[in-house]
Amino acid sequence: MNVCPKCGLPKELCTCSQIVMEGQEVKVSTTKRRYGKPVTLIKGINFEELGDNETKELIRSLKRELACGGTFDKEEQVIELQGSHVNKVKRFLQKKGYKVEGYAGKKTKLNREKS
């Protein structure tokens, strides 16, 4: 039986990663890079606490879900995804259990902006 080194619980019952996700405020934004191509930036995730395997799995699942390319900048602790995917990324991270800045969930008739 494997035991978590942080909490001492068995791996099956360990909630360390869930606690780490809930305690972080993630910021999702876009910027333009070369030739005016949009790039979605994800900041605010503490990757040291999350661990290498979970970080790689998060990036892999984001790229698979959004059907785009992307990379992880270890020095700046930023995930970069090709294209403008702000709303999709916020929704995805919210489902995973992260606290996403500026995201209140689905828009309803009551809180939808009038255009």
C-alpha positions in Angstrom: 0.0 0.0 0.0 1.4 3.4 -1.1 1.3 6.2 1.4 1.2 10.0 0.6 4.4 11.7 1.9 2.5 14.9 2.6 -0.6 13.8 4.5 0.2 10.2 5.5 -3.0 8.8 4.0 -3.1 5.9 1.5 -2.8 7.1 -2.1 -6.4 6.1 -2.8 -7.7 8.4 0.0 -5.2 11.3 -0.5 -6.7 14.7 -1.2 -3.5 16.7 -1.3 -3.9 17.6 -5.0 -7.5 18.7 -4.5 -6.5 20.9 -1.6 -3.7 22.4 -3.7 -6.0 23.1 -6.6 -8.7 24.8 -4.4 -6.1 27.0 -2.7 -4.8 28.6 -5.9 -6.3 31.5 -7.9 -5.7 30.8 -11.6 -5.5 33.7 -14.1 -6.3 33.0 -17.7 -5.5 35.6 -20.4 -4.6 36.0 -24.0 -1.7 37.8 -25.7 -0.5 38.2 -29.3 2.7 36.7 -30.4 4.5 36.6 -33.7 2.5 37.6 -36.7 -0.5 38.5 -34.6 -1.2 35.0 -33.5 -3.2 34.7 -30.2 -1.8 32.7 -27.3 -3.7 31.8 -24.2 -1.7 32.1 -20.9 -2.5 30.3 -17.7 -0.8 31.7 -14.6 -1.2 31.1 -10.9 -0.9 27.3 -10.6 1.8 26.2 -8.2 3.4 23.5 -10.1 5.9 22.5 -7.4 3.1 21.5 -5.1 1.1 19.8 -7.9 4.0 17.5 -8.9 5.6 16.7 -12.3 3.2 13.9 -13.3 0.1 15.9 -12.5 1.5 18.9 -14.3 2.2 16.9 -17.4 -1.2 15.3 -17.3 -3.0 18.7 -16.8 -1.2 20.2 -19.9 -1.8 17.0 -21.9 -5.5 17.0 -21.1 -5.8 20.8 -21.8 -4.2 20.3 -25.2 -6.4 17.3 -26.0 -9.6 19.0 -24.8 -9.0 22.2 -26.9 -7.3 20.5 -29.9 -4.4 22.8 -29.9 -0.7 22.9 -29.3 0.9 24.3 -26.2 3.9 24.3 -23.9 4.9 24.9 -20.3 7.4 27.6 -19.3 9.1 26.3 -16.2 10.9 29.6 -15.4 7.8 31.7 -15.5 5.4 29.0 -14.3 3.1 29.6 -17.2 1.1 27.3 -19.5 0.9 28.6 -23.1 -1.7 27.3 -25.5 -1.9 28.2 -29.2 -5.1 30.2 -30.0 -7.6 32.1 -28.1 -9.3 29.7 -25.6 -10.0 31.8 -22.5 -13.6 30.8 -21.9 -13.0 27.1 -22.7 -9.9 27.0 -20.4 -11.7 28.7 -17.6 -14.6 26.2 -17.9 -12.2 23.3 -18.1 -10.1 24.3 -15.0 -13.3 25.0 -13.0 -14.5 21.5 -13.7 -11.1 20.2 -12.6 -11.5 22.0 -9.2 -9.4 25.1 -9.7 -10.5 28.5 -8.5 -10.4 30.6 -11.6 -10.3 34.4 -11.4 -13.2 36.2 -13.1 -15.2 33.1 -13.9 -18.7 32.7 -12.4 -19.7 29.7 -14.5 -22.3 29.4 -17.2 -24.1 32.6 -18.4 -27.8 32.5 -17.7 -30.5 34.8 -19.0 -30.2 36.9 -15.8 -26.5 37.6 -15.9 -26.0 37.7 -19.7 -24.7 41.0 -21.0 -26.9 42.8 -23.5 -25.3 43.4 -26.8 
